[in-house]
């Protein structure tokens, strides 16, 4: 249930900086802050993005002259002091993180951690009252825990756990670095972190589509052969934005972490709801569940090397080959990213070799068009998916 109305309209002309104004969560934070009377600043990598942001929030609120833009990049020191100077609060929502399946820890944690520290340094220098930083539920959940286990804000994911993928490690390491910095240098500035699960809800524009929106799109368009037996801890993006504002203004929220989760839904439940609510528009949504062991088999494969071995780069402009490439990515990339893992078998060699077991296997197959062995592998996987998956129970429209 939306919490709209729980925060009183601001009449003190407080100034709030929202980092990452072009983002999914950042856009909603800007819209709600403006609705509540705040003067808002936001950072963008380039000022040419200003009209895009203004257009995206226009359906929710008319910003008038209460929204201004500053050029600042999380990977650079330039612009942050100017953006933060004179602000009462900072909502650090932006993150430079890339694809969640990336295995290079340095490429993920470096920009996220260093970017957060840049924002915090500028905030402390400007004597901002509070910084609210968006972390992730991944920062307080272990890789393995029983169904009876209780997860709360006192828990921290162990960044030394080898079973933790690079994306999750980057989240926990970035938040840890933020808390350590504030403990040593915070002064009168306080920090609060928000740990959201999977963020769902309406998008303000196609320009700030979220990963969850793309998941829904793939389900609706039938781009998944079936639904894995997994689920999401879900939070509505509007609730998440309002939680940031509540954490910003509540005295009791200083120095606290807050998990942002509104409920849990399994993939097959999401597919059922889409078919029930959208009817024919979601007729391609999968009706089968993929067994866990099939996903574990698929998880052995590394998507990059699979593309390299099965499809020659120089021929990818061919529409038929693009379709083969996309189907392969949907099976090996999308489903595994929904599982929240990069590989079941951890890579022993990084870089282009990826998973050494897969690399040795695919070394038997020549580049270019799939060889006979390649077609056999594709055929076997396809037959397994078709024959072993079971239909989901249909859900009638209300």
PESULLIN-V113308 format. One record per residue. N is the residue number from 1. RES is the residue in one small letter. SS is DSSP state (H for helix, E for strand, L for the rest). PHI is phi in whole degrees, 0 to 359 (999 if undefined). PSI is psi in radians with two decimals (999 if undefined). Layout:
n res ss phi psi
N RES SS PHI PSI
N RES SS PHI PSI
//
This chain:
n res ss phi psi
1 x L 999 2.38
2 x L 293 2.57
3 x L 259 0.28
4 x L 306 2.33
5 x L 103 -0.18
6 x L 283 -0.29
7 x L 250 2.26
8 x L 289 2.60
9 x L 297 2.30
10 x L 282 2.34
11 x L 234 0.22
12 x L 259 0.12
13 x L 57 0.68
14 x L 291 2.58
15 x E 251 2.25
16 x E 236 2.29
17 x E 262 2.25
18 x E 247 2.03
19 x L 282 2.53
20 x L 73 0.99
21 x L 294 -0.33
22 x L 275 -0.08
23 x L 276 2.94
24 x H 297 -0.99
25 x H 288 -0.71
26 x H 302 -0.72
27 x H 299 -0.74
28 x H 290 -0.61
29 x H 298 -0.76
30 x H 299 -0.83
31 x H 300 -0.80
32 x H 290 -0.66
33 x H 298 -0.76
34 x H 296 -0.70
35 x H 299 -0.56
36 x L 268 0.15
37 x L 94 0.04
38 x L 284 2.70
39 x E 270 2.26
40 x E 239 2.36
41 x E 248 2.64
42 x E 217 2.63
43 x E 258 2.48
44 x E 224 2.74
45 x L 293 -0.62
46 x L 221 2.44
47 x H 293 -0.22
48 x H 294 -0.22
49 x H 280 -0.12
50 x H 303 -0.85
51 x H 294 -0.57
52 x H 296 -0.77
53 x H 293 -0.77
54 x H 299 -0.73
55 x H 293 -0.61
56 x H 291 -0.55
57 x H 262 -0.03
58 x L 300 -0.59
59 x L 290 -0.36
60 x L 264 -0.66
61 x L 198 2.60
62 x L 267 1.91
63 x L 289 -0.43
64 x L 57 -2.33
65 x L 261 0.25
66 x L 266 0.13
67 x E 235 2.18
68 x E 230 2.81
69 x E 236 2.49
70 x E 228 2.41
71 x E 275 2.07
72 x L 202 2.43
73 x L 239 2.36
74 x L 297 -0.30
75 x L 267 0.09
76 x L 222 2.62
77 x L 284 -0.32
78 x L 294 2.36
79 x L 93 -0.29
80 x H 287 -0.71
81 x H 299 -0.74
82 x H 293 -0.68
83 x H 292 -0.63
84 x H 272 -0.49
85 x L 305 2.21
86 x L 88 0.01
87 x L 274 2.58
88 x L 271 -0.62
89 x E 221 2.75
90 x E 228 2.24
91 x E 255 1.83
92 x E 269 1.61
93 x L 260 -0.50
94 x L 293 2.59
95 x L 211 2.35
96 x L 276 0.16
97 x L 298 2.52
98 x L 263 -2.46
99 x L 294 2.38
100 x L 292 -0.26
101 x L 269 -0.02
102 x L 300 2.48
103 x L 254 -0.15
104 x L 275 1.83
105 x H 300 -0.75
106 x H 299 -0.66
107 x H 290 -0.32
108 x H 263 -0.93
109 x H 286 -0.58
110 x H 303 -1.05
111 x H 299 -0.68
112 x H 293 -0.83
113 x H 293 -0.85
114 x H 295 -0.64
115 x H 296 -0.75
116 x H 298 -0.72
117 x H 293 -0.60
118 x H 298 -0.78
119 x H 296 -0.75
120 x H 293 -0.72
121 x H 299 -0.78
122 x H 294 -0.63
123 x H 292 -0.75
124 x H 295 -0.73
125 x H 300 -0.64
126 x L 271 0.05
127 x L 57 0.73
128 x L 298 2.50
129 x L 293 -0.81
130 x E 207 2.52
131 x E 248 2.23
132 x E 252 2.07
133 x E 249 2.31
134 x E 277 2.01
135 x L 257 -2.32
136 x L 199 2.62
137 x H 302 -0.44
138 x H 298 -0.30
139 x H 277 -0.09
140 x H 224 0.39
141 x L 233 2.34
142 x L 283 2.82
143 x L 298 -0.74
144 x L 234 2.27
145 x L 204 2.66
146 x L 286 2.82
147 x L 296 -0.42
148 x L 276 -0.17
149 x L 294 2.54
150 x L 253 2.18
151 x L 258 2.23
152 x L 220 3.12
153 x L 291 -0.21
154 x L 282 -0.23
155 x L 272 2.60
156 x L 232 2.34
157 x L 295 2.51
158 x L 273 1.90
159 x L 293 -0.23
160 x L 272 -0.07
161 x L 289 2.04
162 x L 294 -0.31
163 x L 278 -0.16
164 x L 276 2.19
165 x L 285 2.94
166 x H 299 -0.67
167 x H 299 -0.84
168 x H 293 -0.68
169 x H 299 -0.71
170 x H 297 -0.65
171 x H 294 -0.83
172 x H 290 -0.68
173 x H 293 -0.65
174 x H 294 -0.76
175 x H 292 -0.70
176 x H 300 -0.74
177 x H 297 -0.65
178 x H 295 -0.80
179 x H 295 -0.68
180 x H 295 -0.75
181 x H 299 -0.77
182 x H 291 -0.57
183 x H 295 -0.63
184 x H 271 -0.55
185 x H 230 0.04
186 x L 299 -0.66
187 x L 61 -2.26
188 x L 277 -0.10
189 x L 273 2.28
190 x E 254 2.80
191 x E 236 2.45
192 x E 226 2.42
193 x E 242 2.52
194 x E 246 2.28
195 x E 244 1.50
196 x E 279 2.67
197 x L 277 -2.51
198 x E 288 2.23
199 x E 264 2.02
200 x E 242 2.96
201 x L 129 3.08
202 x L 295 2.54
203 x L 262 2.52
204 x L 282 -0.52
205 x L 199 2.85
206 x H 296 -0.40
207 x H 291 -0.48
208 x H 244 0.69
209 x L 300 2.46
210 x L 263 2.95
211 x H 298 -0.64
212 x H 293 -0.62
213 x H 296 -0.65
214 x H 290 -0.56
215 x H 298 -0.83
216 x H 299 -0.73
217 x H 299 -0.73
218 x H 293 -0.65
219 x H 294 -0.85
220 x H 298 -0.67
221 x L 274 0.05
222 x L 69 0.55
223 x L 272 0.13
224 x L 240 2.34
225 x L 291 -0.31
226 x L 182 3.05
227 x E 257 2.26
228 x E 291 2.72
229 x L 276 1.13
230 x L 225 3.01
231 x E 211 -3.13
232 x E 233 2.47
233 x E 276 1.92
234 x E 257 2.51
235 x E 225 2.43
236 x E 287 2.37
237 x H 298 -0.55
238 x H 288 -0.69
239 x H 297 -0.70
240 x H 296 -0.76
241 x H 298 -0.73
242 x H 291 -0.58
243 x H 296 -0.65
244 x H 301 -0.72
245 x H 289 -0.71
246 x H 298 -0.74
247 x H 294 -0.49
248 x H 289 -0.63
249 x H 258 -0.35
250 x L 282 2.22
251 x H 298 -0.64
252 x H 290 -0.28
253 x H 278 -0.21
254 x L 300 2.29
255 x L 74 0.31
256 x L 246 2.77
257 x E 250 2.51
258 x E 227 2.12
259 x E 285 2.34
260 x E 246 1.62
261 x L 220 2.26
262 x L 258 -0.29
263 x E 174 -3.13
264 x E 231 2.33
265 x E 224 2.39
266 x E 276 2.77
267 x H 302 -0.73
268 x H 291 -0.50
269 x H 291 -0.67
270 x H 297 -0.79
271 x H 299 -0.73
272 x H 299 -0.80
273 x H 297 -0.70
274 x H 296 -0.75
275 x H 295 -0.69
276 x H 291 -0.70
277 x H 273 -0.56
278 x H 260 -0.23
279 x H 61 -2.20
280 x H 296 -0.44
281 x H 293 -0.35
282 x H 242 0.47
283 x L 295 -0.36
284 x L 270 -0.02
285 x L 300 2.40
286 x L 299 2.51
287 x L 246 0.12
288 x E 242 2.66
289 x E 256 2.37
290 x E 269 2.17
291 x L 300 2.65
292 x H 301 -0.70
293 x H 293 -0.51
294 x H 294 -0.72
295 x H 295 -0.64
296 x H 294 -0.64
297 x H 295 -0.80
298 x H 295 -0.52
299 x L 293 -0.28
300 x L 293 -0.49
301 x L 278 2.53
302 x L 258 2.20
303 x H 298 -0.68
304 x H 296 -0.84
305 x H 291 -0.54
306 x H 296 -0.77
307 x H 296 -0.69
308 x H 296 -0.70
309 x H 279 -0.59
310 x H 267 -0.45
311 x L 225 2.14
312 x L 285 2.37
313 x H 302 -0.70
314 x H 291 -0.20
315 x H 251 0.15
316 x L 285 -0.18
317 x L 287 -0.31
318 x L 294 2.24
319 x H 299 -0.56
320 x H 292 -0.73
321 x H 292 -0.61
322 x H 298 -0.66
323 x H 294 -0.72
324 x H 297 -0.76
325 x H 297 -0.78
326 x H 296 -0.75
327 x H 300 -0.73
328 x H 297 -0.74
329 x H 294 -0.62
330 x H 297 -0.71
331 x H 286 -0.83
332 x H 270 -0.45
333 x H 260 -0.96
334 x H 294 -0.87
335 x H 297 -0.72
336 x H 291 -0.61
337 x H 293 -0.56
338 x H 292 -0.53
339 x H 288 -0.27
340 x L 80 0.34
341 x L 231 2.68
342 x L 267 -0.83
343 x L 210 2.48
344 x L 287 -0.80
345 x L 273 1.99
346 x L 291 2.40
347 x L 292 2.40
348 x L 267 -0.39
349 x L 233 2.18
350 x L 273 3.12
351 x H 86 -2.62
352 x H 291 -0.31
353 x H 284 -0.41
354 x L 53 -2.30
355 x L 283 2.04
356 x H 294 -0.56
357 x H 294 -0.82
358 x H 295 -0.72
359 x H 299 -0.72
360 x H 295 -0.71
361 x H 295 -0.82
362 x H 287 -0.26
363 x L 295 -0.35
364 x L 285 -0.29
365 x L 257 2.31
366 x L 286 2.76
367 x L 285 2.93
368 x L 100 -2.58
369 x L 297 2.53
370 x L 306 2.32
371 x L 285 3.12
372 x H 302 -0.74
373 x H 297 -0.66
374 x H 296 -0.75
375 x H 295 -0.63
376 x H 296 -0.76
377 x H 299 -0.83
378 x H 299 -0.74
379 x H 296 -0.77
380 x H 298 -0.81
381 x H 299 -0.74
382 x H 298 -0.77
383 x H 295 -0.68
384 x H 298 -0.78
385 x H 297 -0.70
386 x H 287 -0.75
387 x H 278 -0.49
388 x H 262 -0.49
389 x L 292 2.64
390 x E 244 2.55
391 x E 296 2.56
392 x L 279 2.64
393 x L 295 2.37
394 x L 285 2.58
395 x L 240 2.09
396 x L 286 2.61
397 x L 291 2.52
398 x L 281 999
//
